[in-house]
């Protein structure tokens, strides 16, 4: 026996973190502010109809404003987890620019093999679509091509699944050439087995002399329209893989330079909308894009930051994760996620205001594990950072402090706990292990700069022949300084 439970969409006024630097008045907008302006420049406007009087089904799918009904199947876990998953689906739909009208969740042992929710519930869903005037149904799971077709036939509106929705958000938010190529590849991998047409146009064949221009071995039924489209998609996918491979080489070159510089690399990982970009801005004072939206950051952003003892480190903001992140995205963004593999430390950011933070931690660790599984390198050490404590429930915070005794609790928005985080980073990151006592000539200011950037200064004096420095530095820098050892 099955039951349907209404689920309210998420609160659009959900808390967002803003960095301390965002509160300062500046004459010039930051890069993140400019990106945010560009992203919101073209948005769907509710109440403006794009329907034509004489419109084909394909045009209908492309043009009509999306007003959606959400549907999920609750197979395991608690009711709170099922409702949290639906609330997250509502947030994904709103991020994609849709208007959520209603959400329903059904209790089943497993999704129906034919229509995902069963024929009877599909008819009930059709009634909800008619009552609300929805033009799209979004399912909280990845549907097979047969399930999509069967459910669409019953509800008579467009049906998409969670994977297609996430891919759509990625397509909207990608800004770099590499990011756009990765998203396009992921979309095509998803689309290829689900490619289907409307009406008879996709099954037409161009056969005989008309279709193949005649000749021995060229006469016959020819390709159908859908076969032609599949072949073109495969050709485009092969081209995108070659392009991404070339861009990966350039990224590897930049990464190898950072690795050989001796400066520690810290990668920020975490659930989407956990406040990773806000934390990057708070630690570095940069103007990375901050938005109260899921998957606001797709392209990795690297910035230099300083510790209290003067050492520098590189902080890299990575793409956010989510429960059931599509495998196509993990594969397409593998070159981007390799920032995690080479990191000296993972700064795992958790949203303290989320009702189920433990589930977020589990989802992130699963994706990081998938990325590291194909490499021989051991996983980097992890430092948990619970963010948004200014918006978190005090009871939940007390439980989290007991559950995560080694975590650092901060608010990137208000600055609370940031000094503790910086001090903890200084303790966790490896200290340079070679002590040098050198007299650096004034003509080698580049070496002195490297000592300040990569090492830990113990003592420094300016003399007639140069700067006498005692410091702890990485081995490569100690080798470069070997010819300037002090004889005093």
RACOR-V405950 format. One record per backbone hydrogen bond with DSSP energy under -1.0 kcal/mol. CO is the residue of the C=O (numbers start at 1). NH is the residue of the N-H. If there is no record, write none. Layout:
# RACOR-V405950
{{CO | NH} {CO | NH}}
This chain:
# RACOR-V405950
{{3 | 107} {5 | 105} {11 | 14} {19 | 22} {20 | 23} {30 | 34} {31 | 35} {32 | 36} {33 | 37} {34 | 38} {35 | 39} {36 | 40} {45 | 48} {56 | 60} {57 | 61} {58 | 62} {59 | 63} {60 | 64} {66 | 99} {67 | 135} {67 | 136} {68 | 101} {69 | 138} {70 | 104} {71 | 140} {72 | 106} {74 | 108} {78 | 82} {79 | 83} {80 | 84} {81 | 85} {82 | 86} {83 | 87} {84 | 88} {85 | 89} {86 | 90} {87 | 91} {88 | 92} {89 | 93} {90 | 94} {91 | 95} {92 | 96} {93 | 98} {94 | 97} {99 | 68} {102 | 70} {103 | 7} {104 | 72} {105 | 5} {106 | 74} {112 | 116} {115 | 117} {116 | 112} {118 | 122} {119 | 123} {120 | 124} {121 | 125} {122 | 126} {123 | 127} {124 | 128} {125 | 129} {126 | 130} {127 | 131} {128 | 132} {129 | 133} {129 | 134} {135 | 158} {136 | 69} {137 | 160} {138 | 71} {139 | 141} {141 | 162} {144 | 148} {145 | 149} {146 | 150} {147 | 151} {148 | 152} {149 | 153} {150 | 154} {151 | 155} {152 | 156} {158 | 137} {160 | 139} {161 | 165} {162 | 166} {163 | 167} {164 | 168} {165 | 169} {166 | 170} {167 | 171} {168 | 172} {169 | 173} {170 | 174} {176 | 180} {177 | 181} {178 | 182} {179 | 183} {180 | 184} {181 | 185} {182 | 186} {183 | 187} {184 | 188} {185 | 189} {186 | 190} {187 | 191} {188 | 192} {191 | 194} {200 | 203} {202 | 226} {204 | 225} {207 | 211} {208 | 212} {209 | 213} {215 | 218} {220 | 208} {223 | 206} {224 | 228} {225 | 229} {226 | 230} {227 | 231} {228 | 232} {229 | 233} {230 | 234} {231 | 235} {232 | 236} {233 | 237} {234 | 238} {235 | 239} {236 | 240} {237 | 241} {238 | 242} {239 | 243} {240 | 244} {241 | 245} {242 | 246} {243 | 247} {244 | 248} {245 | 249} {246 | 250} {247 | 251} {248 | 252} {249 | 253} {250 | 254} {251 | 255} {252 | 256} {253 | 257} {254 | 258} {255 | 259} {256 | 260} {264 | 314} {265 | 344} {265 | 345} {266 | 316} {267 | 347} {268 | 318} {269 | 349} {270 | 321} {271 | 274} {275 | 279} {276 | 280} {277 | 281} {278 | 282} {279 | 283} {280 | 284} {281 | 285} {287 | 32} {291 | 293} {301 | 317} {303 | 315} {305 | 313} {307 | 310} {311 | 307} {313 | 305} {314 | 266} {315 | 303} {316 | 268} {317 | 301} {321 | 272} {326 | 330} {327 | 331} {328 | 332} {329 | 333} {331 | 334} {333 | 337} {336 | 339} {337 | 340} {338 | 342} {345 | 267} {346 | 348} {346 | 383} {347 | 269} {348 | 385} {350 | 387} {351 | 354} {356 | 360} {357 | 361} {358 | 362} {359 | 363} {360 | 364} {361 | 365} {362 | 366} {363 | 367} {364 | 368} {365 | 369} {366 | 370} {367 | 371} {368 | 372} {369 | 373} {372 | 375} {381 | 346} {383 | 348} {384 | 408} {385 | 350} {386 | 410} {387 | 352} {388 | 391} {393 | 397} {394 | 398} {395 | 399} {396 | 400} {397 | 401} {398 | 402} {399 | 403} {400 | 404} {404 | 407} {408 | 386} {410 | 389} {411 | 415} {415 | 418} {416 | 411} {417 | 421} {418 | 422} {419 | 423} {420 | 424} {421 | 425} {422 | 426} {423 | 427} {424 | 428} {425 | 429} {434 | 473} {436 | 471} {437 | 486} {438 | 469} {440 | 467} {441 | 444} {444 | 448} {445 | 449} {446 | 450} {447 | 451} {448 | 452} {449 | 453} {450 | 454} {451 | 455} {453 | 312} {456 | 472} {459 | 470} {461 | 468} {466 | 463} {467 | 440} {468 | 461} {469 | 438} {470 | 458} {470 | 459} {471 | 436} {472 | 456} {473 | 434} {474 | 478} {475 | 479} {476 | 480} {477 | 481} {481 | 484} {484 | 439}}
